[in-house]
């Protein structure tokens, strides 16, 4: 880890989830990230350590993507220095509640997604409309923020084979496809949602059969209770991976 601080300044940093607790991001790691003050894009999965004030050094940051984060706030000293930040996305992180006022005044800030976070319960109406799920649920009994998140990723999706994203996306799908039928059932989806929220130290809501059937109908445009693999993959990794061809 000390050697990492001697790397040439990177522009892009992505830290994926790991089932091994020894490989998870620590406070020391987060401080090390602050050394790379040329970073422009950061994506961290399964984040249990707070974002430190030392991230104020990341003045070139353009995009911050946090997933399955158990953080409850973002530090004012850091956020206030992110004058070039254009996008903030926080996914599967319901414990995040405190979002600094300084964020909303950043001059280049465009996209803000805080779907499903506790912050959406306390933000003023204008900011809630910008960053959170609003309006009546598409499917009563089904979390609207999940609908919005899946729809948003699918809308931005593609069919290209981009590795390692496709392999990771297919592996995530397969891990919860208990019947190995290339579809997700209500039970498969509930297990996926529970696992993601558990990583953020939160509990997944129970989903009734009727709410699930409504969600499937909304996503597929047809009847049934199963979501096909390409659709799910596009909602997990922005790609259906349909153009992937592996020789072995």
C-alpha positions, 0 to 999 in steps of 0.5 A: 500500500505504501508503494501505491503512493509512489505510482505516477498520478493516475486519472482513473481509479476503480475498486471492485467489491471483494468477498474477502474482508482483508481486501476491503477498503480501509481508512488508510487506503482512503488517505492514500487515494488523496495522494493522487491529486490528478484523479478525475474519476473514482468508483468504489464498491463496498465502501465501509470507510468514511470519505476523509477530509483529505480528499479536498486535494482531489481538485481535478475530480470529475466523477465520483461513483460510490456503491454499497457504501455504508457511509452516512455523510460526505465531508464538507472540506472535501466537497467544497474543493471539488470545483470540477465535479460534474457527476455524483452517483451513490448506489445501494447506499441507504445510510447516506443522509448528510449531503453538504450544501456546498455540493449543490453550488459546485459550478460544473455539477450536472448529474446527481443520483442518490437513489434510495439513500436516507438523504432523499427523505430530508432534501428540499423538494427541488433537490429531491426531484433532481437527485432522488425518486419522486412521484408515485411508485410504478409498482406499489410495494416495490422500491421505486428507487430500484426501478429508477436505477435499473431503468437508468442503467438500461437506458444508457446501456449498449451491446458491446463486449467491454471487458472486464465489465462483461465478465464481472456482470455475467458473474454477478448475474450467475451468482444469483441465478439459482436455477441456472435458467438464464433468468432471475426469479423474485427469489433471485432478485431478492437475494441480489438486493439483500446481498447488495444492501448487506454490504452497505450494512442495511436491510432489504425490503420484502417484495411481495409476489404481486409487486414483483410481477408488476416490476417484471411487466414494467421492465419487459413489457409483457407478462411473466415473473422472470427477468432474462439475462440480457436485460438484467445484465444491462441493468447491472453493468450498462451492457447486455454483453451480447457481442461477447464471443469467447473461444473457450 
